[in-house]
Every structure is written in structure tokens, then in C-alpha cells.
Amino acid sequence: MDNFATLLLDLNGLAVVSVEQLKDGTRRIHLATANERARVCPACGVVASRVKGSAITQPRDLPYGEHGLEFRWHKHRWYCREPQCPRKSCTAQVPQIPAGARITARLRSAAGRRIRDAGSTVIQTTRDLHLSWPTVMDAFRTAAREVTEEPLPEVQVLGIDETRRGRPRWDQDPATGMWHLVRERWHTGFVDALDTGGLRGQVEGRTAADVLAWLATTPRTWRKSIEYVAIDMSTTYRAAVRTGLPHATVVVDHFHVDHQ
Ligand SMILES: [Zn+2]
């Protein structure tokens, strides 16, 4: 079932059977399953061999062309032949379109990356890609985890600095009538001051305890790799570094000296 249309579409495990053009210009692509692996039961991993029925799904994909594409995937429903399997039947799935998915994996990933890497908002992405808010938010969480769960790269010179962000928020205790700060407007940022200047961490607050709390979440070996810490003339940060990174040399960074 290899043909040029299949090659153009680039969806592993699926083959283009035919393409029709609708009155509004949309091209409707009829797809068939082209890979035996699509018949693997998602619950038990056994390859199914007996057809139970058929189904047509309409997974959405990345936008393409002025009039867009829409899919009709004609697929089989299979009996699972594994007696121990909790599922009695399953439908075909391919890596880009898991069973039950209404959008392709590449569309989901593009939605998440728009927010993570391209500065788009969730709302803007829902409009651009015609997706729902929960779908886009979920895609963004997945994309964000790919970055935040990566181990921290070693840092030779750690920069610690305060940044002001948003407005503080106060809440009144109904019992005592006293006001409490519930959201700090000051944050502390941790950057790789020598290499890329990339942000390695950011926490709310700017006290020594805030800095120490963040350092405590980092691996010991990572802290050991820090040789210098660049800070402004803040005595708070200096105290935090003495406690949390006793082996590191404190340097006052140029930017702050020049502007004092
Ligand atoms: Zn099964």
C-alpha cells in the first residue's frame, strides 16, 4: 500500500487509500492500517487475529494547507485472543494515534511546544490549532515535564539574584483581623552565570531560607560542582551561600557593582 500520498502524510503504520475533495475545499483522506503491529492489544500485548467488526475514526492532525485535511481511518475492531486479558476486544492503534486518541501525537506535541518554546499562551494555541483548553493545557504540562525533569546541568558559577514579579497578595485572617502576605512579589532566580546564563531555578521570596530551601532540592553532587557564586551586595544571599554552599567562593557580580 506504499504510495506517494502515504509518503507525503508521513504517519507510520497508516496508508492512504484515497483522497477526495469536499465542496469547501477540504481534502478528506481515507486511511487504512498498514502495519501488523497496530493489532497488538494495548492491555496484554498479544497480536489479535480475529476481526470483531469495523470502525471509522476521525483523528485530527496538524493544520496543513489553506483548506485543511481531515482523516477517516477505516480500521478493524479485534477480539483479543488472550484468555487472561481484561479487555475482550481492541481497535488498531499506531504510535501517532493511540487507541481512543482524537488527535495525533504530533499535533499534541506541537501544541505543547508552542507554549513552552515559542511564547504562545494556552488560549492563543487553542485558537491557532482548534483545540480545547484542557487538551492544550495537558499538552503543555507534558512538554514542560520533558524540560523540568531533566537533570540540572553542572554549573561552575551560580548567579543568585532577586526579581520582582507581579503584585503581592494579602489575606485577612477572619479570626484575628490580621493581614498576612500570601504571595510574595519578590522571587529569587538561580542562573548559570558563566555559560549560557540560563535559568536553573526560581523560587518565591528572597530570604536566606528561600535560597536554602531551593538548594536543598538539588542533588549534592550538583551543589559540589559549583565553584563560585555571583550575587549582588545582599547580605542575606551571602549568609545563605555560606550555609548552603560553604565550599564556594562568593563574588560580587560586576553588573551590581557598576550600578551601586
Ligand atoms: Zn488483550
Residues whose N, C-alpha, C, O or C-beta is under 5 A from the ligand:
A	BS01	ZN	C41 A43 C44 C80 E82 C85 R87
